[in-house]
Amino acid sequence: MVKKIRDKEFQIRKNTKAVRDAKNLTNAQVLKVVEETLDTEQQILDIKKEYYHKLLAVIPSPKILKLDWVEHKFHKQLLDKMRNCPVSPK
């Protein structure tokens, strides 16, 4: 699940970077990128729903909610730790 979602998020970042880098995009090109981004975000939601239903078959719903919260908290702590870690010279 995580790999699928990360791939989709990478695709969104790639689309938005293309818009930022290209100064002379036509209105139609911008609309196409927006449409692709919305489609990709919907695919991410579909993946999350699919895995939620799979998890629901084996884990009670309160634990699924807690799992999501704990995962978010873990990522936040990891980012905080990375920010506070000094960079070693190469």
N, C-alpha and C positions, 0 to 999 in steps of 0.2 A: 504494500500500500504506500509506504513512505517513498519508495523509489518512483512509483507512478506519479505521485503528487509532486515530487521534486522536479521530475522531468517536465511536467506541465507548467510549474512555476518558472522554470528556466525558459520555457517557450514564451511565457508572458514577458519576462525581462528582456528577452531577445527582441520581441516585437516593439516594446516601448523604447528600447535603445535605438532601434532603427528609425523611429520617429524623431527622437532627440537629435540623432546624427544627421538626418536628412532635412535640410532647411527648406528645400523647394518641393515639398510634397504637394500633390494636388489634393483637393478636397476628397475626391474619390479614393485616393490612396490612404488618406488618414481614416476615412470611414471604414475601409477594408481592415485596417489594423485594429481599429476599435472593435469591429465585429468579430475578428479572430480572437481578440483578447477576451471578449465576453463569452465566446464559445468555449475557450480553454478554461475559464473560470467555472463555467457550468460543468465541464468534464471533471474538474476537481471535486465539485460538490457531489457529482454522481458517484465518483470513486469513494468518497467519504460515506455516503449513504449505503453503498454496497457493503463496505466493510463494517459499518455499524450494524447492519442486519446480520452479517455473519457472526460478529461478536455477540450479538444479542442471543444467538442460539446457544452459546456456551457460558456467557457471563451475564449476571444480572445488570439491569440498566444503571442503577446507582454506581456500580463499579466501573462501568464504561465511562460515565461522566467524570468520575474521580480519575480514571486513567488519562483522560484528555487533559484534565487540570494538572495532574502530576507531570505529564509530558511537557506542557507549556512552562511549568515552573522549572523543570530541568533545563530546558533550552534557555530560559532567562538567566539562570544561575551560570550556565556554561558561558554565555555571552559576557556576563559580568566578570567572570573569572578571566576570560580571554582579554578583556579590556584592561584589567588591572595587572596583567602579566607583562613584565618588561620584555622588550624584544632584545634577544641576544645578538651581538655583532657577528657578522659572518666573516 
